[in-house]
Structure formats: C-alpha cells, structure tokens
Amino acid sequence: MFAPFRALLVAALVAYSTLGSAAVIGTNIPALPLTADRIHTLPDADQPAWHRYLAQSRAKSAIDHATLADELKAAGLSAPLIPAQGRAVPLNQPAAFWSGPAAARIADCLVSFQTPAGGWNKNTNQTTAPRRVGERHGYEAGYVGTIDNDATITQLRFLAQALTAAGQASARATAWRAAFTRGIDYLLTAQYPNGGWPQVFPLEGRYHDAVTFNDGAFVNVLTLLRAVAAGRDEFAFVPAELRTRAAASASRGLDCLLASQITVAGRRTAWCQQVDILTLAPVGARNYEMPSQSAGESAGIVLFLMALPDPSPAVVTAVHAAAAWFQKTPLRDVVFKPAPDGTGRKLLPSPGAGPLWPRYSELGTDRPLFGDRDLTIHNDVNEISAERRNGYGWFSDSPKRTLDHYTKWAKFHPAP
C-alpha cells in the first residue's frame, strides 16, 4: 500500500476506533488523486502504463478546454452558456417509441452533447434541444464526462436502441453510430491499468479519481460492456473488433471488482463506495463519506455477481463472503423517519422493524458510521447536523433483497 496514504488511513481508523461512544469519533481524510509522484512509488515495471494513462488524461483534458475556448471566441462569448439542469435520458419506452421522431430528436441532441473526449456529463437536460456553440456540456461543470448518476451509460444505451430501430442506412444513423463507437472507446480509454474506472474522465482530481462503485457506477459500466461484447439485441450492430475490446475490458474490470472486496482479519466482507486508484484500499469521497463498508453499493455488486453465468470460484467465494457479512450486520427494531418533535429524520425505536443496514459500517468493527460536512465522523446519526441527517440516505434495506436472491443462488453455487 502507498505508505503516506496508508499512514493517513490508519490514523483515521485509530482516531475513531479509540474514542468509545463519543459523538465525534474521528475525522474523514480526503482521497488522494492520481499524480506522477504517486506513480513513482510503484514497482518500476508497473509505472509506464500508469504514466501513459495520466498523460493521455491530461491531453484529452487540454483538448476539451481548448475546444470550448475556440467556441467561445468564435461565438464572441466571454463566458460559456449553461445548459438546463435535467435527469438521465429515458430508456424505459414502448417499442414503437424507438422508431419514431421523438427518439430520433433525442438521439440527435445526445450526439451534440458528447464531449470531445467521448463521454457525457450528468444532471443535464440533453434531450429537448441540441447543444449550442459555446455551451458547456454539463449543467454542473464544463467538458467533463462521467459515469456518475448513470451518465454516459444511459446515453450509449439510448443511441444503441435508436440506431437499431432506425436501421443503418440513414445519415442520422451514421452520426449515432459514430457517437456510440466514440462513447465505448471513451469507457475503454478511461479504464485504469488495474481495471478500475474513475468517476470522472479526463481526471479531475480529488475523490473523482478514485475507483468508483458509488450509485452502481462501476457495475453499470461492466453490465454495458458485457452486453456490447455479447453483440445481441440492440448491440448486434457493434463490429467484432469493438466487441472483442469490450470483452477484454469487462474481464479486467471484474478482476478489479473482486480485488477491491474488503478483507478484515483474513475474511472478505463487502465493498467501499470507492477505493484508492493504486492500492484499491477503501477511501473517502465527499466530506461526509468516509472509508468504510457500504451496504447499499455492496448489495448491488453482489446482485451483479450472482447474475454472471458460470461464475468462477473467485466470484462464488466473493458472493458467499458478502452474504455472510450482510447476515451479521443488520439493525433491527429501529426505523429512520421524521421524529415527532419536528426535528427531521432520526433513528427511532420501533419493535419488530427491520432489517435495516447503515450506509456505512466501520472497518473491523462493523459499527454504523455517519459523516458531516465538516469532515467529522459520528457513531450516532441523530447527532449529525439536521441538514445532513435529512439530506442523505443513511440507511438501506437493499441487502435484504440481495439476500433473498442469494438464498436461491446458493443452492446452485455452494461455497468452494
């Protein structure tokens, strides 16, 4: 493990493991970005691939910024236009929709919002009008593509559906196919040498560089690449060469996913929302998201692993270990709901309620953890600020659904 990072992580864990039942039991430590200095700490044989990756990221970032600067100059703008805020593109549509004018119009808009690097931004209305010259590609930031909040993945799935319904001959289809190919190439280029994916590419720094499982980002990429590699249904048009590359990328990604499962005292447990780029050790993200075991993300990961046909012994081992962790960590006889005193949501006694899992559990002890915007880590959700208590999902019941599926899956896949 990278020594300075390890020292910081150990210090944080010791801080909030030794303060007993105090309201503030530690301080979150921000994740480290990918830098040339960090790459220099790797074994000599591993460094070239990482240096190439970092150089490519910087080159694509420079092109992104230069493209926007050129557009602003051509349009006589002193500042970029800002697109409207919006949600992910609509995928759940009736069959007739995909061959109609609405799908074609949205596909055209999506092509216009693709970044020069090949990805798409998030939380942006990309469906009602084409992007304007000098307009940012995203509501929240500039030319930054991401896999966060279903971005890039949903745009690629939409284009594939529209392209398949429209056929291959039209000029529109040619543009959609080119954008789809660039988007898949974007995902392959964004993949780290160890098989992981950052939340944002080109790299933006901070926790955005971490290998990201949060909100299903990593699983969404793997699921898409496996579907592309299979070349069935709406992906039947994908050329064999691109399918082969997608398959190889998905295989490396699965290896990284399995390697990122947390091990405590020699036993595998669950996954963190994000892990360090180089060490795959749990790291924090936003101020209130600390290194920990994350029940919700882990539940989604296990569902993905159980859906794999002919799972390898490594996959089977990972699933059984995670299921055992889910089985020993639920909270019972409590609910998280608005308190009678009007102070917002709180964890309250409720006999017979549950099971409920905390979003974050401490490494080594499994006790629930809760963070606040000032980087403080708490062991009681009722003692964090009202803003964070009411504005974040601190508990999940998704492991229950995963365990229900696991009961059936385990009959066909006994532990090795």
Steps between C-alpha positions, in 0.01 A plus 500: 500500500622852422671595829375859559146396406519201734621719784211742451243222482636321808504827695139566412390150592684513832349839576142384470561153644639617835258771602228264624148636484593864442277691259796590277719195458736613227574718200461400139809516281459593133599248235823555313493575125714332239831687464838436346654497849267220607575302187871525578441296818385198297733220392702605195323252272158644586581866454499541117134401456390741773712785364347444155154505652564826685651662190202396288259640756682833502507512121126437475431758767702757307302426184173534692597843632647620171185398313281703732738798481489491120121488504477794738730704279308410183167587664629820656421379851692597812356211702347167403127454472350271763262220401187427695507259789342165426477130565638196321368423154185282491567132427177343620292559186250295298635326191329741261681797655842397373414525132310827540594870470539555875777241530677641195485854637641391837776298334601806297514705820712237674752504218534876536568474874775237471826643630810512278642219716194287419296496822199685632441718802233447766194678638452682170204535266637340183169404339298807406741702283845455347797649678577857399843622388683618809273311738645281770443130457368477853285700738746452787834529323664534162625238258517222758364156424400274787345166591334655804119519520467262203668749266669369183348155554140612440597712201675203341206270567261755353706539183522123458122463531428785259761379251367146499143618450591745223727265305847572370444691176404856589737790559359531850585137573855558380541785750344297781723203425811719502399652834433156647839370387674808644311449826607138537856600416470768770417232760788282385742794510378612843568157652802497729784254435378296798150466353319766703316811384513851643179685561607776259718488188713682397617495860380788713690426822387450858263209566380510139816306410414212735376170360128560543231249598266770635144501362576194290745685272753218466233231461321709237817515291566128535141412413507715187838370382392140549184566297703668224744209498213253461378689193135409542173696473565875468877437493495266202633780279826534700803390293687188610817694580321731742318207659833329561644811665188538713528139616864542599419822687211337685724210603760739645224693672364188665847414628528849651156471656592174672837636613325800658290292740602597852682242711496528879704259711536268204128498418335664201212732588347760267606795284564867564327762285837577348854369529843647449623512142823311558449298819126417468471578872179666625508880480263785576327719247295803597553642849231277651597181311774319688705181434262224602295202393203621297189281521301648213778497243606154612144369458500615138842352436393161637186500284723564199735217595212259554369582151824386335465173308742226604657702784864428576608369842622852579153643429329229703733563793437876483123456499492260795729726703294811432176317580645388833588862577147617411356233729695618804469878463130599483334733749164390636222655703581850370375729222645813343213744459382851592504541876181604687676810633532648151882490493512295182596140437648301786574140586217402733403184691235291325454145630481249218636735235787414271728367381675826415864548409702818561644648186847495656649247742836532670783285373581238761204554735202534263348773717296762310675820397356838403679803356443873488605781270774610741679162449398372844412131535227397747359173631149644556300631203282703737800715594605618154374829358134518404601590144696178450262288706209601279686534172676166459413131485654362819326163498401237247294183486644391165717225657175323596402467134851384420485238775162379375656438159810352661291230670404363158840564337695321776316174434663482158833654602620356831801654666831361366 
